[in-house]
Amino acid sequence: MLLPITNLIHLVFEAYYLVLLVRVVMSWMRLPSHNPVMAAIGPLVYGLTEPLLRPIRNLLRPYQGGMPIDVSPLLLMLALGLAQGFILRLVSGL
């Protein structure tokens, strides 16, 4: 019974990691908004990632001191890894 649930949890987190990675790559490429790829997937990717990235950026703003690299995706990946482990441990204990 637990195997399908844990597989689903893994799948959801892996899918979000992939969306987050796409967001990072898109930010490196700096595609214009009229680009067909950006117009097709950009709003979806940004809509899924920005609600979790924005609070991290707001927390980091006082400590970045003008640093040109956005480390919020890395911190989000670490936090998601911890959350995934916690959820899986919680489900396994049921």
Distance bins in CASP14 RR format, pairs under 12 A and 6 or more apart:
PFRMAT RR
TARGET T0000
AUTHOR 0000-0000-0000
RMODE 2
METHOD distances of the structure
MODEL  1
1 7 0 0 0 0 0 1 0 0 0 0 0
1 91 0 0 0 0 0 1 0 0 0 0 0
1 92 0 0 0 0 0 1 0 0 0 0 0
1 94 0 0 0 0 1 0 0 0 0 0 0
2 8 0 0 0 0 0 1 0 0 0 0 0
2 9 0 0 0 0 0 1 0 0 0 0 0
2 88 0 0 0 0 1 0 0 0 0 0 0
2 89 0 0 0 0 0 1 0 0 0 0 0
2 90 0 0 0 0 0 1 0 0 0 0 0
2 91 1 0 0 1 0 0 0 0 0 0 0
2 92 1 0 0 1 0 0 0 0 0 0 0
2 93 0 0 0 0 1 0 0 0 0 0 0
2 94 1 0 0 1 0 0 0 0 0 0 0
3 9 0 0 0 0 0 1 0 0 0 0 0
3 10 0 0 0 0 0 1 0 0 0 0 0
3 88 0 0 0 0 0 1 0 0 0 0 0
3 91 0 0 0 0 0 1 0 0 0 0 0
3 92 0 0 0 0 0 1 0 0 0 0 0
4 10 0 0 0 0 0 1 0 0 0 0 0
4 11 0 0 0 0 0 1 0 0 0 0 0
4 91 0 0 0 0 0 1 0 0 0 0 0
5 11 0 0 0 0 0 1 0 0 0 0 0
5 12 0 0 0 0 0 1 0 0 0 0 0
5 87 0 0 0 0 1 0 0 0 0 0 0
5 88 0 0 0 0 1 0 0 0 0 0 0
5 90 0 0 0 0 0 1 0 0 0 0 0
5 91 1 0 1 0 0 0 0 0 0 0 0
5 92 0 0 0 0 1 0 0 0 0 0 0
5 93 0 0 0 0 0 1 0 0 0 0 0
5 94 0 0 0 0 1 0 0 0 0 0 0
6 12 0 0 0 0 0 1 0 0 0 0 0
6 13 0 0 0 0 0 1 0 0 0 0 0
6 84 0 0 0 0 0 1 0 0 0 0 0
6 85 0 0 0 0 0 1 0 0 0 0 0
6 87 0 0 0 0 1 0 0 0 0 0 0
6 88 1 0 1 0 0 0 0 0 0 0 0
6 89 0 0 0 0 0 1 0 0 0 0 0
6 90 0 0 0 0 0 1 0 0 0 0 0
6 91 1 0 0 1 0 0 0 0 0 0 0
6 92 1 0 0 1 0 0 0 0 0 0 0
6 93 0 0 0 0 0 1 0 0 0 0 0
6 94 0 0 0 0 0 1 0 0 0 0 0
7 13 0 0 0 0 0 1 0 0 0 0 0
7 14 0 0 0 0 0 1 0 0 0 0 0
7 88 0 0 0 0 0 1 0 0 0 0 0
7 91 0 0 0 0 0 1 0 0 0 0 0
8 14 0 0 0 0 0 1 0 0 0 0 0
8 15 0 0 0 0 0 1 0 0 0 0 0
8 84 0 0 0 0 0 1 0 0 0 0 0
8 87 0 0 0 0 0 1 0 0 0 0 0
8 88 0 0 0 0 0 1 0 0 0 0 0
8 91 0 0 0 0 1 0 0 0 0 0 0
9 15 0 0 0 0 0 1 0 0 0 0 0
9 16 0 0 0 0 0 1 0 0 0 0 0
9 80 0 0 0 0 0 1 0 0 0 0 0
9 81 0 0 0 0 0 1 0 0 0 0 0
9 83 0 0 0 0 0 1 0 0 0 0 0
9 84 1 0 0 1 0 0 0 0 0 0 0
9 85 0 0 0 0 1 0 0 0 0 0 0
9 86 0 0 0 0 0 1 0 0 0 0 0
9 87 1 0 1 0 0 0 0 0 0 0 0
9 88 1 0 1 0 0 0 0 0 0 0 0
9 89 0 0 0 0 0 1 0 0 0 0 0
9 90 0 0 0 0 1 0 0 0 0 0 0
9 91 1 0 0 1 0 0 0 0 0 0 0
9 92 0 0 0 0 0 1 0 0 0 0 0
10 16 0 0 0 0 0 1 0 0 0 0 0
10 17 0 0 0 0 0 1 0 0 0 0 0
10 80 0 0 0 0 0 1 0 0 0 0 0
10 81 0 0 0 0 0 1 0 0 0 0 0
10 84 1 0 0 1 0 0 0 0 0 0 0
10 85 0 0 0 0 0 1 0 0 0 0 0
10 87 0 0 0 0 0 1 0 0 0 0 0
10 88 1 0 0 1 0 0 0 0 0 0 0
10 91 0 0 0 0 0 1 0 0 0 0 0
11 17 0 0 0 0 0 1 0 0 0 0 0
11 18 0 0 0 0 0 1 0 0 0 0 0
11 84 0 0 0 0 0 1 0 0 0 0 0
12 18 0 0 0 0 0 1 0 0 0 0 0
12 19 0 0 0 0 0 1 0 0 0 0 0
12 48 0 0 0 0 0 1 0 0 0 0 0
12 80 0 0 0 0 0 1 0 0 0 0 0
12 83 0 0 0 0 0 1 0 0 0 0 0
12 84 0 0 0 0 1 0 0 0 0 0 0
12 87 0 0 0 0 1 0 0 0 0 0 0
12 88 0 0 0 0 0 1 0 0 0 0 0
13 19 0 0 0 0 0 1 0 0 0 0 0
13 20 0 0 0 0 0 1 0 0 0 0 0
13 76 0 0 0 0 0 1 0 0 0 0 0
13 77 0 0 0 0 0 1 0 0 0 0 0
13 79 0 0 0 0 0 1 0 0 0 0 0
13 80 1 0 0 1 0 0 0 0 0 0 0
13 81 1 0 0 1 0 0 0 0 0 0 0
13 82 0 0 0 0 0 1 0 0 0 0 0
13 83 0 0 0 0 1 0 0 0 0 0 0
13 84 1 0 1 0 0 0 0 0 0 0 0
13 85 0 0 0 0 1 0 0 0 0 0 0
13 86 0 0 0 0 0 1 0 0 0 0 0
13 87 0 0 0 0 1 0 0 0 0 0 0
13 88 0 0 0 0 1 0 0 0 0 0 0
14 20 0 0 0 0 0 1 0 0 0 0 0
14 21 0 0 0 0 0 1 0 0 0 0 0
14 77 0 0 0 0 0 1 0 0 0 0 0
14 80 0 0 0 0 0 1 0 0 0 0 0
14 81 0 0 0 0 0 1 0 0 0 0 0
14 84 0 0 0 0 1 0 0 0 0 0 0
15 21 0 0 0 0 0 1 0 0 0 0 0
15 22 0 0 0 0 0 1 0 0 0 0 0
15 45 0 0 0 0 0 1 0 0 0 0 0
15 48 0 0 0 0 1 0 0 0 0 0 0
15 49 0 0 0 0 0 1 0 0 0 0 0
15 80 0 0 0 0 0 1 0 0 0 0 0
15 84 0 0 0 0 0 1 0 0 0 0 0
16 22 0 0 0 0 0 1 0 0 0 0 0
16 23 0 0 0 0 0 1 0 0 0 0 0
16 45 0 0 0 0 0 1 0 0 0 0 0
16 47 0 0 0 0 0 1 0 0 0 0 0
16 48 1 0 0 1 0 0 0 0 0 0 0
16 49 0 0 0 0 1 0 0 0 0 0 0
16 51 0 0 0 0 0 1 0 0 0 0 0
16 52 0 0 0 0 1 0 0 0 0 0 0
16 53 0 0 0 0 0 1 0 0 0 0 0
16 73 0 0 0 0 0 1 0 0 0 0 0
16 76 0 0 0 0 1 0 0 0 0 0 0
16 77 0 0 0 0 1 0 0 0 0 0 0
16 79 0 0 0 0 0 1 0 0 0 0 0
16 80 1 0 0 1 0 0 0 0 0 0 0
16 81 0 0 0 0 0 1 0 0 0 0 0
16 83 0 0 0 0 0 1 0 0 0 0 0
16 84 0 0 0 0 1 0 0 0 0 0 0
17 23 0 0 0 0 0 1 0 0 0 0 0
17 24 0 0 0 0 0 1 0 0 0 0 0
17 48 0 0 0 0 0 1 0 0 0 0 0
17 49 0 0 0 0 0 1 0 0 0 0 0
17 52 0 0 0 0 0 1 0 0 0 0 0
17 73 0 0 0 0 0 1 0 0 0 0 0
17 74 0 0 0 0 0 1 0 0 0 0 0
17 76 0 0 0 0 1 0 0 0 0 0 0
17 77 1 0 0 1 0 0 0 0 0 0 0
17 78 0 0 0 0 0 1 0 0 0 0 0
17 79 0 0 0 0 0 1 0 0 0 0 0
17 80 1 0 0 1 0 0 0 0 0 0 0
17 81 0 0 0 0 1 0 0 0 0 0 0
17 83 0 0 0 0 0 1 0 0 0 0 0
17 84 0 0 0 0 1 0 0 0 0 0 0
18 24 0 0 0 0 0 1 0 0 0 0 0
18 25 0 0 0 0 0 1 0 0 0 0 0
18 41 0 0 0 0 0 1 0 0 0 0 0
18 45 0 0 0 0 1 0 0 0 0 0 0
18 48 0 0 0 0 0 1 0 0 0 0 0
18 49 0 0 0 0 0 1 0 0 0 0 0
18 77 0 0 0 0 0 1 0 0 0 0 0
18 80 0 0 0 0 0 1 0 0 0 0 0
19 25 0 0 0 0 0 1 0 0 0 0 0
19 26 0 0 0 0 0 1 0 0 0 0 0
19 41 0 0 0 0 1 0 0 0 0 0 0
19 42 0 0 0 0 0 1 0 0 0 0 0
19 44 0 0 0 0 1 0 0 0 0 0 0
19 45 1 0 1 0 0 0 0 0 0 0 0
19 46 0 0 0 0 1 0 0 0 0 0 0
19 47 0 0 0 0 1 0 0 0 0 0 0
19 48 1 0 1 0 0 0 0 0 0 0 0
19 49 1 0 0 1 0 0 0 0 0 0 0
19 50 0 0 0 0 0 1 0 0 0 0 0
19 52 0 0 0 0 0 1 0 0 0 0 0
19 53 0 0 0 0 0 1 0 0 0 0 0
19 73 0 0 0 0 0 1 0 0 0 0 0
19 76 0 0 0 0 0 1 0 0 0 0 0
19 77 0 0 0 0 0 1 0 0 0 0 0
19 80 0 0 0 0 0 1 0 0 0 0 0
20 26 0 0 0 0 0 1 0 0 0 0 0
20 27 0 0 0 0 0 1 0 0 0 0 0
20 45 0 0 0 0 1 0 0 0 0 0 0
20 46 0 0 0 0 0 1 0 0 0 0 0
20 47 0 0 0 0 0 1 0 0 0 0 0
20 48 0 0 0 0 1 0 0 0 0 0 0
20 49 1 0 1 0 0 0 0 0 0 0 0
20 50 0 0 0 0 0 1 0 0 0 0 0
20 52 0 0 0 0 1 0 0 0 0 0 0
20 53 0 0 0 0 1 0 0 0 0 0 0
20 56 0 0 0 0 0 1 0 0 0 0 0
20 70 0 0 0 0 0 1 0 0 0 0 0
20 72 0 0 0 0 0 1 0 0 0 0 0
20 73 1 0 1 0 0 0 0 0 0 0 0
20 74 0 0 0 0 1 0 0 0 0 0 0
20 75 0 0 0 0 0 1 0 0 0 0 0
20 76 1 0 0 1 0 0 0 0 0 0 0
20 77 1 0 0 1 0 0 0 0 0 0 0
20 78 0 0 0 0 0 1 0 0 0 0 0
20 79 0 0 0 0 0 1 0 0 0 0 0
20 80 0 0 0 0 1 0 0 0 0 0 0
20 81 0 0 0 0 0 1 0 0 0 0 0
21 27 0 0 0 0 0 1 0 0 0 0 0
21 28 0 0 0 0 0 1 0 0 0 0 0
21 45 0 0 0 0 1 0 0 0 0 0 0
21 49 0 0 0 0 1 0 0 0 0 0 0
21 73 0 0 0 0 1 0 0 0 0 0 0
21 74 0 0 0 0 0 1 0 0 0 0 0
21 76 0 0 0 0 0 1 0 0 0 0 0
21 77 0 0 0 0 1 0 0 0 0 0 0
21 80 0 0 0 0 0 1 0 0 0 0 0
22 28 0 0 0 0 0 1 0 0 0 0 0
22 29 0 0 0 0 0 1 0 0 0 0 0
22 31 0 0 0 0 0 1 0 0 0 0 0
22 37 0 0 0 0 0 1 0 0 0 0 0
22 38 0 0 0 0 0 1 0 0 0 0 0
22 40 0 0 0 0 0 1 0 0 0 0 0
22 41 1 0 0 1 0 0 0 0 0 0 0
22 42 0 0 0 0 1 0 0 0 0 0 0
22 44 0 0 0 0 1 0 0 0 0 0 0
22 45 1 0 1 0 0 0 0 0 0 0 0
22 46 0 0 0 0 0 1 0 0 0 0 0
22 47 0 0 0 0 0 1 0 0 0 0 0
22 48 0 0 0 0 1 0 0 0 0 0 0
22 49 0 0 0 0 1 0 0 0 0 0 0
22 73 0 0 0 0 0 1 0 0 0 0 0
23 29 0 0 0 0 0 1 0 0 0 0 0
23 38 0 0 0 0 0 1 0 0 0 0 0
23 41 0 0 0 0 1 0 0 0 0 0 0
23 42 0 0 0 0 1 0 0 0 0 0 0
23 43 0 0 0 0 0 1 0 0 0 0 0
23 44 0 0 0 0 0 1 0 0 0 0 0
23 45 1 0 1 0 0 0 0 0 0 0 0
23 46 1 0 0 1 0 0 0 0 0 0 0
23 47 0 0 0 0 1 0 0 0 0 0 0
23 48 0 0 0 0 1 0 0 0 0 0 0
23 49 1 0 1 0 0 0 0 0 0 0 0
23 50 0 0 0 0 1 0 0 0 0 0 0
23 52 0 0 0 0 0 1 0 0 0 0 0
23 53 1 0 0 1 0 0 0 0 0 0 0
23 70 0 0 0 0 0 1 0 0 0 0 0
23 72 0 0 0 0 0 1 0 0 0 0 0
23 73 1 0 0 1 0 0 0 0 0 0 0
23 76 0 0 0 0 1 0 0 0 0 0 0
23 77 0 0 0 0 0 1 0 0 0 0 0
24 45 0 0 0 0 1 0 0 0 0 0 0
24 46 0 0 0 0 0 1 0 0 0 0 0
24 49 0 0 0 0 1 0 0 0 0 0 0
24 53 0 0 0 0 0 1 0 0 0 0 0
24 69 0 0 0 0 0 1 0 0 0 0 0
24 70 0 0 0 0 1 0 0 0 0 0 0
24 71 0 0 0 0 0 1 0 0 0 0 0
24 72 0 0 0 0 1 0 0 0 0 0 0
24 73 1 0 1 0 0 0 0 0 0 0 0
24 74 0 0 0 0 1 0 0 0 0 0 0
24 76 0 0 0 0 0 1 0 0 0 0 0
24 77 0 0 0 0 1 0 0 0 0 0 0
25 31 0 0 0 0 1 0 0 0 0 0 0
25 37 0 0 0 0 0 1 0 0 0 0 0
25 38 0 0 0 0 0 1 0 0 0 0 0
25 41 0 0 0 0 0 1 0 0 0 0 0
25 42 0 0 0 0 0 1 0 0 0 0 0
25 45 0 0 0 0 1 0 0 0 0 0 0
25 49 0 0 0 0 0 1 0 0 0 0 0
25 73 0 0 0 0 0 1 0 0 0 0 0
26 32 0 0 0 0 0 1 0 0 0 0 0
26 33 0 0 0 0 0 1 0 0 0 0 0
26 35 0 0 0 0 1 0 0 0 0 0 0
26 37 0 0 0 0 1 0 0 0 0 0 0
26 38 1 0 0 1 0 0 0 0 0 0 0
26 39 0 0 0 0 0 1 0 0 0 0 0
26 40 0 0 0 0 0 1 0 0 0 0 0
26 41 0 0 0 0 1 0 0 0 0 0 0
26 42 1 0 0 1 0 0 0 0 0 0 0
26 43 0 0 0 0 0 1 0 0 0 0 0
26 44 0 0 0 0 0 1 0 0 0 0 0
26 45 1 0 0 1 0 0 0 0 0 0 0
26 46 0 0 0 0 1 0 0 0 0 0 0
26 49 0 0 0 0 1 0 0 0 0 0 0
26 73 0 0 0 0 0 1 0 0 0 0 0
27 38 0 0 0 0 0 1 0 0 0 0 0
27 42 0 0 0 0 0 1 0 0 0 0 0
27 45 0 0 0 0 1 0 0 0 0 0 0
27 46 0 0 0 0 1 0 0 0 0 0 0
27 49 0 0 0 0 0 1 0 0 0 0 0
27 50 0 0 0 0 0 1 0 0 0 0 0
27 53 0 0 0 0 0 1 0 0 0 0 0
27 68 0 0 0 0 0 1 0 0 0 0 0
27 69 0 0 0 0 0 1 0 0 0 0 0
27 70 1 0 0 1 0 0 0 0 0 0 0
27 72 0 0 0 0 0 1 0 0 0 0 0
27 73 0 0 0 0 1 0 0 0 0 0 0
28 69 0 0 0 0 0 1 0 0 0 0 0
28 70 0 0 0 0 0 1 0 0 0 0 0
28 73 0 0 0 0 0 1 0 0 0 0 0
29 35 0 0 0 0 1 0 0 0 0 0 0
29 37 0 0 0 0 1 0 0 0 0 0 0
29 38 0 0 0 0 1 0 0 0 0 0 0
29 42 0 0 0 0 0 1 0 0 0 0 0
30 38 0 0 0 0 1 0 0 0 0 0 0
31 37 1 0 0 1 0 0 0 0 0 0 0
31 38 1 0 1 0 0 0 0 0 0 0 0
31 39 0 0 0 0 1 0 0 0 0 0 0
31 40 0 0 0 0 0 1 0 0 0 0 0
31 41 0 0 0 0 0 1 0 0 0 0 0
31 42 0 0 0 0 1 0 0 0 0 0 0
31 45 0 0 0 0 0 1 0 0 0 0 0
32 38 1 0 0 1 0 0 0 0 0 0 0
32 39 0 0 0 0 1 0 0 0 0 0 0
32 42 0 0 0 0 0 1 0 0 0 0 0
33 39 1 0 0 1 0 0 0 0 0 0 0
33 40 0 0 0 0 0 1 0 0 0 0 0
33 42 0 0 0 0 1 0 0 0 0 0 0
33 43 0 0 0 0 1 0 0 0 0 0 0
33 46 0 0 0 0 0 1 0 0 0 0 0
34 40 0 0 0 0 0 1 0 0 0 0 0
34 42 0 0 0 0 0 1 0 0 0 0 0
35 41 0 0 0 0 0 1 0 0 0 0 0
35 42 0 0 0 0 1 0 0 0 0 0 0
36 42 0 0 0 0 0 1 0 0 0 0 0
37 43 0 0 0 0 0 1 0 0 0 0 0
37 44 0 0 0 0 0 1 0 0 0 0 0
37 45 0 0 0 0 0 1 0 0 0 0 0
38 44 0 0 0 0 0 1 0 0 0 0 0
38 45 0 0 0 0 1 0 0 0 0 0 0
38 46 0 0 0 0 1 0 0 0 0 0 0
39 45 0 0 0 0 0 1 0 0 0 0 0
39 46 0 0 0 0 0 1 0 0 0 0 0
41 47 0 0 0 0 0 1 0 0 0 0 0
41 48 0 0 0 0 0 1 0 0 0 0 0
41 49 0 0 0 0 0 1 0 0 0 0 0
42 48 0 0 0 0 1 0 0 0 0 0 0
42 49 0 0 0 0 1 0 0 0 0 0 0
42 50 0 0 0 0 0 1 0 0 0 0 0
43 49 0 0 0 0 0 1 0 0 0 0 0
43 50 0 0 0 0 0 1 0 0 0 0 0
44 50 0 0 0 0 0 1 0 0 0 0 0
45 53 0 0 0 0 0 1 0 0 0 0 0
45 73 0 0 0 0 0 1 0 0 0 0 0
46 52 0 0 0 0 0 1 0 0 0 0 0
46 53 0 0 0 0 1 0 0 0 0 0 0
46 54 0 0 0 0 0 1 0 0 0 0 0
47 53 0 0 0 0 1 0 0 0 0 0 0
47 54 0 0 0 0 0 1 0 0 0 0 0
48 76 0 0 0 0 0 1 0 0 0 0 0
49 55 0 0 0 0 0 1 0 0 0 0 0
49 56 0 0 0 0 0 1 0 0 0 0 0
49 57 0 0 0 0 0 1 0 0 0 0 0
49 70 0 0 0 0 0 1 0 0 0 0 0
49 72 0 0 0 0 1 0 0 0 0 0 0
49 73 1 0 0 1 0 0 0 0 0 0 0
49 76 1 0 0 1 0 0 0 0 0 0 0
49 77 0 0 0 0 0 1 0 0 0 0 0
49 80 0 0 0 0 0 1 0 0 0 0 0
50 56 0 0 0 0 0 1 0 0 0 0 0
50 57 0 0 0 0 1 0 0 0 0 0 0
50 58 0 0 0 0 0 1 0 0 0 0 0
50 72 0 0 0 0 0 1 0 0 0 0 0
50 73 0 0 0 0 0 1 0 0 0 0 0
50 76 0 0 0 0 0 1 0 0 0 0 0
51 57 0 0 0 0 0 1 0 0 0 0 0
51 76 0 0 0 0 0 1 0 0 0 0 0
52 58 0 0 0 0 0 1 0 0 0 0 0
52 59 0 0 0 0 0 1 0 0 0 0 0
52 72 0 0 0 0 1 0 0 0 0 0 0
52 73 0 0 0 0 1 0 0 0 0 0 0
52 75 0 0 0 0 0 1 0 0 0 0 0
52 76 1 0 1 0 0 0 0 0 0 0 0
52 77 0 0 0 0 0 1 0 0 0 0 0
52 79 0 0 0 0 1 0 0 0 0 0 0
52 80 0 0 0 0 1 0 0 0 0 0 0
52 83 0 0 0 0 0 1 0 0 0 0 0
53 59 0 0 0 0 0 1 0 0 0 0 0
53 60 0 0 0 0 0 1 0 0 0 0 0
53 70 0 0 0 0 1 0 0 0 0 0 0
53 71 0 0 0 0 0 1 0 0 0 0 0
53 72 1 0 1 0 0 0 0 0 0 0 0
53 73 1 0 0 1 0 0 0 0 0 0 0
53 74 0 0 0 0 0 1 0 0 0 0 0
53 75 0 0 0 0 1 0 0 0 0 0 0
53 76 1 0 0 1 0 0 0 0 0 0 0
53 77 0 0 0 0 0 1 0 0 0 0 0
53 79 0 0 0 0 0 1 0 0 0 0 0
53 80 0 0 0 0 0 1 0 0 0 0 0
54 60 0 0 0 0 0 1 0 0 0 0 0
54 61 0 0 0 0 0 1 0 0 0 0 0
54 70 0 0 0 0 0 1 0 0 0 0 0
54 72 0 0 0 0 1 0 0 0 0 0 0
54 73 0 0 0 0 0 1 0 0 0 0 0
54 76 0 0 0 0 0 1 0 0 0 0 0
55 61 0 0 0 0 0 1 0 0 0 0 0
55 72 0 0 0 0 1 0 0 0 0 0 0
55 75 0 0 0 0 0 1 0 0 0 0 0
55 76 0 0 0 0 1 0 0 0 0 0 0
55 79 0 0 0 0 0 1 0 0 0 0 0
56 63 0 0 0 0 0 1 0 0 0 0 0
56 64 0 0 0 0 0 1 0 0 0 0 0
56 70 0 0 0 0 1 0 0 0 0 0 0
56 71 0 0 0 0 1 0 0 0 0 0 0
56 72 1 0 1 0 0 0 0 0 0 0 0
56 73 0 0 0 0 1 0 0 0 0 0 0
56 74 0 0 0 0 1 0 0 0 0 0 0
56 75 1 0 1 0 0 0 0 0 0 0 0
56 76 1 0 1 0 0 0 0 0 0 0 0
56 77 0 0 0 0 0 1 0 0 0 0 0
56 78 0 0 0 0 0 1 0 0 0 0 0
56 79 1 0 0 1 0 0 0 0 0 0 0
56 80 0 0 0 0 0 1 0 0 0 0 0
57 63 0 0 0 0 0 1 0 0 0 0 0
57 64 0 0 0 0 1 0 0 0 0 0 0
57 67 0 0 0 0 0 1 0 0 0 0 0
57 70 1 0 0 1 0 0 0 0 0 0 0
57 71 0 0 0 0 1 0 0 0 0 0 0
57 72 1 0 1 0 0 0 0 0 0 0 0
57 73 0 0 0 0 1 0 0 0 0 0 0
57 74 0 0 0 0 0 1 0 0 0 0 0
57 75 0 0 0 0 1 0 0 0 0 0 0
57 76 0 0 0 0 1 0 0 0 0 0 0
58 64 0 0 0 0 0 1 0 0 0 0 0
58 72 0 0 0 0 1 0 0 0 0 0 0
59 71 0 0 0 0 0 1 0 0 0 0 0
59 72 0 0 0 0 1 0 0 0 0 0 0
59 75 0 0 0 0 1 0 0 0 0 0 0
59 76 0 0 0 0 0 1 0 0 0 0 0
59 79 0 0 0 0 0 1 0 0 0 0 0
60 66 0 0 0 0 0 1 0 0 0 0 0
60 67 0 0 0 0 1 0 0 0 0 0 0
60 69 0 0 0 0 0 1 0 0 0 0 0
60 70 0 0 0 0 1 0 0 0 0 0 0
60 71 1 0 0 1 0 0 0 0 0 0 0
60 72 1 0 0 1 0 0 0 0 0 0 0
60 73 0 0 0 0 0 1 0 0 0 0 0
60 74 0 0 0 0 0 1 0 0 0 0 0
60 75 1 0 0 1 0 0 0 0 0 0 0
60 76 0 0 0 0 0 1 0 0 0 0 0
61 67 0 0 0 0 0 1 0 0 0 0 0
61 70 0 0 0 0 0 1 0 0 0 0 0
61 71 0 0 0 0 0 1 0 0 0 0 0
61 72 0 0 0 0 0 1 0 0 0 0 0
63 71 0 0 0 0 0 1 0 0 0 0 0
63 72 0 0 0 0 0 1 0 0 0 0 0
63 75 0 0 0 0 0 1 0 0 0 0 0
64 70 0 0 0 0 1 0 0 0 0 0 0
64 71 0 0 0 0 1 0 0 0 0 0 0
64 72 0 0 0 0 1 0 0 0 0 0 0
64 75 0 0 0 0 0 1 0 0 0 0 0
69 75 0 0 0 0 0 1 0 0 0 0 0
70 76 0 0 0 0 0 1 0 0 0 0 0
71 77 0 0 0 0 0 1 0 0 0 0 0
71 78 0 0 0 0 0 1 0 0 0 0 0
72 78 0 0 0 0 0 1 0 0 0 0 0
72 79 0 0 0 0 0 1 0 0 0 0 0
73 79 0 0 0 0 0 1 0 0 0 0 0
73 80 0 0 0 0 0 1 0 0 0 0 0
74 80 0 0 0 0 0 1 0 0 0 0 0
74 81 0 0 0 0 0 1 0 0 0 0 0
75 81 0 0 0 0 0 1 0 0 0 0 0
75 82 0 0 0 0 0 1 0 0 0 0 0
76 82 0 0 0 0 0 1 0 0 0 0 0
76 83 0 0 0 0 0 1 0 0 0 0 0
77 83 0 0 0 0 0 1 0 0 0 0 0
77 84 0 0 0 0 0 1 0 0 0 0 0
78 84 0 0 0 0 0 1 0 0 0 0 0
78 85 0 0 0 0 0 1 0 0 0 0 0
79 85 0 0 0 0 0 1 0 0 0 0 0
79 86 0 0 0 0 0 1 0 0 0 0 0
80 86 0 0 0 0 0 1 0 0 0 0 0
80 87 0 0 0 0 0 1 0 0 0 0 0
81 87 0 0 0 0 1 0 0 0 0 0 0
81 88 0 0 0 0 1 0 0 0 0 0 0
81 89 0 0 0 0 0 1 0 0 0 0 0
82 88 0 0 0 0 0 1 0 0 0 0 0
82 89 0 0 0 0 0 1 0 0 0 0 0
83 89 0 0 0 0 0 1 0 0 0 0 0
83 90 0 0 0 0 0 1 0 0 0 0 0
84 90 0 0 0 0 0 1 0 0 0 0 0
84 91 0 0 0 0 0 1 0 0 0 0 0
85 91 0 0 0 0 1 0 0 0 0 0 0
85 92 0 0 0 0 1 0 0 0 0 0 0
86 92 0 0 0 0 0 1 0 0 0 0 0
86 93 0 0 0 0 0 1 0 0 0 0 0
87 93 0 0 0 0 0 1 0 0 0 0 0
87 94 0 0 0 0 0 1 0 0 0 0 0
88 94 0 0 0 0 0 1 0 0 0 0 0
END
